[in-house]
Amino acid sequence: MSLLVLAAATGFACMNPAHSSGEVVRCAARGQAMQLHDIVAPEPAVPCGGFFGDCPVDPGAAARDHLADLTRGKALRCTPTGGRTKLDNPPRTIVRCLIGDVDLSCQMVADGYALGNDNITGCANEIRTRRAVAAPPPRPALVMSPVIWRWLPLYLLLMNIVTYFVFAADKRREVTKINRIAEAELLGLIAFGGGIGALAAQVHLDHMRDAQPFASQAAILLGLQIGAALAIGAMIVLKV
């Protein structure tokens, strides 16, 4: 058996792989870069257009980074195919590298970061989505910051106190016949969380309770705030 055939039949573990492009593998224990079989990926810093089409980002860097994402923290099993590249200096050994039972060449083609040549075979049962090979950790649910939760009750308390006293000041202005506070400003205080203070002022001070359309608009804003508060409370209870 020739040395070339013997090398092709011998697989090896590839630990801590590094990548200079989307088709190159360099194993920690082997100094020379190797070529993934039967695919072509753009080199980093190659301009967009032409063979790989128009693109808004560097396609070579994207392919390299995607291959690195697929292999990060994984144990590869690589087997020389018996061939060597002709255009590289020095020529690279062509290898088939697997993560479990997934062929990296097939995966790069399936994910759209490389093109397979006419000789690529055996991918039909091996093509997986990137999520199946190297699923990133799930992102935490979008939740309100604990700092916001801590200060929200104080904010609402202060806003309702301010709203009550602004209504009281407007009541005094009504009695003394001086410039009243604009209804839009009063509604703004309600919209920013002062609905309870406004309701208390309307009932306790008998101010703006029957003024239309102000009273209806204030009631709508207060209803929306109560609905939002109930929804947030329900979410908290369900999570607990």
C-alpha positions as CSV (number, residue, x, y, z in Angstrom):
1,M,0.0,0.0,0.0
2,S,1.4,3.4,-1.0
3,L,2.1,6.1,1.6
4,L,-0.6,8.2,-0.1
5,V,-3.3,5.6,0.3
6,L,-2.2,4.9,3.9
7,A,-2.5,8.6,4.7
8,A,-5.9,8.8,3.2
9,A,-7.1,5.9,5.3
10,T,-5.8,7.4,8.6
11,G,-8.1,9.7,10.5
12,F,-6.9,12.0,13.3
13,A,-8.4,14.1,16.0
14,C,-8.2,17.9,15.4
15,M,-8.2,19.8,18.6
16,N,-8.6,23.6,19.0
17,P,-8.9,24.2,15.2
18,A,-8.1,27.6,13.8
19,H,-9.3,29.0,10.4
20,S,-7.9,31.6,8.0
21,S,-10.8,31.3,5.7
22,G,-14.1,29.4,5.4
23,E,-12.4,26.4,3.8
24,V,-9.2,26.0,5.8
25,V,-8.6,24.0,9.0
26,R,-5.4,24.2,11.0
27,C,-5.2,21.8,14.0
28,A,-3.3,22.6,17.2
29,A,-1.2,19.5,16.9
30,R,-0.5,19.9,13.2
31,G,1.3,23.0,11.9
32,Q,0.2,22.9,8.3
33,A,-3.2,24.3,7.2
34,M,-5.5,21.8,5.5
35,Q,-8.2,22.3,2.9
36,L,-11.8,21.1,3.5
37,H,-12.9,18.8,0.7
38,D,-14.9,19.8,-2.3
39,I,-15.9,23.4,-1.3
40,V,-14.9,26.9,-2.3
41,A,-15.3,29.8,0.1
42,P,-14.3,33.4,-0.5
43,E,-11.0,34.6,1.0
44,P,-11.3,37.4,3.6
45,A,-10.9,40.9,2.2
46,V,-11.9,39.8,-1.3
47,P,-14.2,42.4,-2.8
48,C,-17.9,41.6,-3.2
49,G,-19.4,40.8,-6.6
50,G,-18.6,38.4,-9.3
51,F,-18.6,34.7,-8.4
52,F,-20.1,35.1,-4.9
53,G,-22.6,37.9,-5.8
54,D,-23.1,41.3,-4.3
55,C,-22.9,41.5,-0.5
56,P,-23.0,44.3,2.2
57,V,-20.2,42.8,4.2
58,D,-16.9,40.9,3.7
59,P,-18.0,37.5,2.6
60,G,-14.7,35.9,3.3
61,A,-14.6,37.1,6.9
62,A,-18.2,36.0,7.4
63,A,-17.4,32.5,6.1
64,R,-14.3,32.2,8.2
65,D,-16.1,33.4,11.3
66,H,-19.0,31.0,10.6
67,L,-16.6,28.1,10.3
68,A,-15.0,29.1,13.6
69,D,-18.4,29.2,15.2
70,L,-19.2,25.7,14.0
71,T,-15.9,24.3,15.4
72,R,-15.5,26.3,18.6
73,G,-15.2,23.9,21.5
74,K,-15.8,20.9,19.3
75,A,-13.7,17.8,18.7
76,L,-13.2,17.3,15.0
77,R,-12.3,14.0,13.3
78,C,-10.5,14.6,10.1
79,T,-9.5,12.1,7.4
80,P,-7.2,13.0,4.4
81,T,-8.9,12.3,1.1
82,G,-5.6,11.5,-0.6
83,G,-5.5,14.7,-2.6
84,R,-3.6,18.0,-2.3
85,T,-4.5,21.5,-3.5
86,K,-2.7,22.7,-6.7
87,L,-2.9,26.4,-6.4
88,D,-1.5,26.9,-2.8
89,N,2.1,27.2,-1.9
90,P,2.9,24.9,-0.2
91,P,0.0,22.6,-1.4
92,R,-2.6,21.8,1.3
93,T,-3.7,18.3,2.3
94,I,-7.4,17.9,1.5
95,V,-9.4,16.5,4.4
96,R,-12.9,15.5,5.3
97,C,-13.6,16.8,8.8
98,L,-16.6,15.7,10.9
99,I,-18.2,17.0,14.1
100,G,-20.0,13.9,15.3
101,D,-21.6,12.7,12.1
102,V,-21.8,16.1,10.4
103,D,-19.5,16.9,7.5
104,L,-18.1,20.4,7.8
105,S,-18.0,20.9,4.1
106,C,-21.6,19.9,3.8
107,Q,-22.5,22.2,6.7
108,M,-20.7,25.2,5.1
109,V,-22.6,24.7,1.9
110,A,-25.9,24.2,3.6
111,D,-25.5,27.4,5.6
112,G,-24.7,29.4,2.5
113,Y,-21.1,30.3,3.3
114,A,-19.4,28.1,0.7
115,L,-20.0,26.5,-2.7
116,G,-19.8,22.8,-3.3
117,N,-18.1,21.5,-6.4
118,D,-19.4,18.7,-8.6
119,N,-17.5,16.1,-6.5
120,I,-19.2,16.8,-3.2
121,T,-21.2,13.8,-2.2
122,G,-22.9,12.2,0.8
123,C,-24.3,15.4,2.2
124,A,-28.0,14.6,1.9
125,N,-28.2,12.9,5.3
126,E,-25.6,15.1,7.0
127,I,-26.9,18.6,6.2
128,R,-28.0,20.2,9.4
129,T,-28.9,23.7,10.3
130,R,-26.2,25.6,12.2
131,R,-28.4,25.4,15.3
132,A,-28.2,21.6,15.2
133,V,-24.4,21.7,15.1
134,A,-23.4,24.6,17.3
135,A,-26.5,26.0,18.9
136,P,-25.6,29.2,20.8
137,P,-26.8,29.5,24.3
138,P,-30.4,30.7,24.5
139,R,-30.8,34.4,24.9
140,P,-32.3,35.5,28.2
141,A,-35.9,36.7,28.0
142,L,-36.3,40.4,27.6
143,V,-37.2,41.5,31.2
144,M,-37.2,44.8,32.9
145,S,-34.1,45.6,34.8
146,P,-34.2,45.0,38.6
147,V,-33.1,48.7,39.0
148,I,-36.2,49.9,37.1
149,W,-38.5,47.6,39.2
150,R,-36.9,49.0,42.4
151,W,-37.5,52.7,41.5
152,L,-40.8,52.4,39.7
153,P,-43.0,52.4,42.8
154,L,-41.2,55.5,44.1
155,Y,-41.6,57.2,40.7
156,L,-45.3,56.5,40.6
157,L,-45.8,57.7,44.2
158,L,-44.0,61.0,43.6
159,M,-45.8,61.5,40.2
160,N,-49.2,61.0,41.8
161,I,-48.3,63.4,44.7
162,V,-47.2,66.0,42.2
163,T,-50.3,65.5,40.1
164,Y,-52.6,65.9,43.1
165,F,-50.9,69.2,44.1
166,V,-50.9,70.5,40.6
167,F,-54.6,69.9,40.4
168,A,-55.0,71.7,43.8
169,A,-53.0,74.7,42.4
170,D,-55.3,74.8,39.4
171,K,-58.3,74.7,41.7
172,R,-57.0,77.7,43.5
173,R,-56.4,79.5,40.2
174,E,-59.9,78.8,39.2
175,V,-61.2,80.4,42.4
176,T,-58.9,83.4,42.2
177,K,-59.5,83.9,38.5
178,I,-55.9,83.9,37.5
179,N,-54.3,81.9,34.6
180,R,-55.3,78.3,34.8
181,I,-53.0,75.4,34.1
182,A,-53.5,74.1,30.6
183,E,-55.6,70.9,30.3
184,A,-53.0,69.4,28.1
185,E,-50.4,69.7,30.9
186,L,-52.8,68.1,33.4
187,L,-53.4,65.2,30.9
188,G,-49.7,64.9,30.4
189,L,-49.2,64.4,34.2
190,I,-51.9,61.6,34.0
191,A,-50.2,60.0,31.0
192,F,-46.9,59.8,32.8
193,G,-48.3,57.9,35.7
194,G,-50.3,60.4,37.8
195,G,-53.7,58.9,37.2
196,I,-54.5,58.0,40.8
197,G,-53.4,61.5,42.0
198,A,-55.6,63.1,39.4
199,L,-58.6,60.9,40.4
200,A,-58.0,61.7,44.0
201,A,-58.0,65.5,43.2
202,Q,-61.1,65.2,41.1
203,V,-63.0,63.5,43.9
204,H,-61.5,65.2,47.0
205,L,-61.3,68.7,45.6
206,D,-64.2,68.4,43.2
207,H,-62.1,69.8,40.5
208,M,-62.3,69.0,36.7
209,R,-64.6,66.0,37.5
210,D,-67.4,67.1,35.2
211,A,-65.3,69.1,32.7
212,Q,-65.6,67.6,29.2
213,P,-63.9,66.4,27.2
214,F,-61.2,66.5,29.9
215,A,-62.9,64.1,32.3
216,S,-63.4,61.5,29.6
217,Q,-59.8,61.7,28.4
218,A,-58.5,61.5,31.9
219,A,-60.7,58.4,32.6
220,I,-59.3,56.7,29.4
221,L,-55.7,57.4,30.4
222,L,-56.4,56.1,33.9
223,G,-58.0,52.9,32.5
224,L,-55.0,52.3,30.3
225,Q,-52.7,52.6,33.3
226,I,-54.8,50.2,35.4
227,G,-54.8,47.7,32.5
228,A,-51.1,47.9,32.1
229,A,-50.6,47.4,35.9
230,L,-52.8,44.4,35.9
231,A,-51.0,42.9,32.9
232,I,-47.6,43.4,34.5
233,G,-48.9,41.9,37.7
234,A,-50.2,38.8,35.9
235,M,-46.8,38.3,34.1
236,I,-45.0,38.4,37.5
237,V,-47.4,35.9,39.0
238,L,-47.2,33.5,36.1
239,K,-43.3,33.6,36.2
240,V,-43.3,32.9,39.9
